């Protein structure tokens, strides 16, 4: 495994990472579907370890029956991807700060 240069994360940083990733996924879903069309929106972000950190993201969306033709699978995959984009950006930012 190659050294990425990312410093060991503090518990506060891990919590911030998880909260930001959750916010990114929720924001993505709600940017695509009106809140009154969402029956259930569950986003779970778990991080294990501090160096290396392993992040798991689970997005569950249940839409109103009115939205029966909407592709929920694609929506959840894209929301998950947005969460990981946030994780990568957050870790990249930490890496840059640790070099200073």
N, C-alpha and C positions, 0 to 999 in steps of 0.2 A: 504494500500500500504506500503510495507516494505521500510525502509530507505536503500539506496544503498551506502551511503557514498560518492557519487559523489558531488563535490562542485558545487555551482551555476556557470554557465558558463558566461564568459564575451562575449560581442558581437564579439570580435576578435576570441575567441575560437569557437563560433558558426560558424563563417565564415570559419575557418580552418577545422572544422568538415565537413561542407558541401563540401568544395573544395576537401578534401581528399577522401570522399565517392564518389564524382563524378569521380575523377581520378581513383579510384579502379574499378568502373564499366566500364569506358571506356577502361582501360587497359585490363580488362578481355575480353571484346568483341574483341579488336584488337589483343589479343593473340590467339584467336580462328579463326578469319577471317581476311584475307588480306584486307588492307585498300582500295585497288582498287576493292574489291567486296562489299564494304559497300556504299550504296546509301545515307542512312540517319542514323545518330547515334545521338539521343537526350537523354541526361541524365539530369534529374532535381532532385535536392535534396533540400528539404525544411525542415527547423527546426523551431519549434514553442516552445516558452518558453525558460527559462534558467535553471529552476529547478522545476519540471522535464522537460527535453527536449524531444519533440516528433519529430521524424525524419521520413519523407516520401521520398521514392525514386521511381522515375518513369524512366524506361529505354524503349526507342523505337528504334527498329532497322529495317531498310528496306535494304534488300540485293539485289544485282544484280539478274536479272532473271536467270543467269547462275547457281545461288545457290538455285534453286527451290526445291531441295531435302533436303536442310539443315533445321534442326529444330530450327527455329527462336524463338519459344516460350520457349524452354528449354534454349536457349542462353540468352534471356532477364531475365528469372528467375534466372539463375546462376549469371548473372552480378549484378542483384539486391541483391542477397545473398552476393556477394563479397563486395558490398557497405556497407551492414549491418555488415559484419565481421569487416570492417575498423572502423565503428562507435563504435562497442563494444570494440575494441582494444584501440581506442582513449580515450573513457570514462574510461576504466580500467586504462590506463596510468595516466589520470588526477586524478583518485581516489588514486593511489599510491603516486603521487606527493603531494597531499593534506595532506597525513598522515605524511609526513616528517617534 
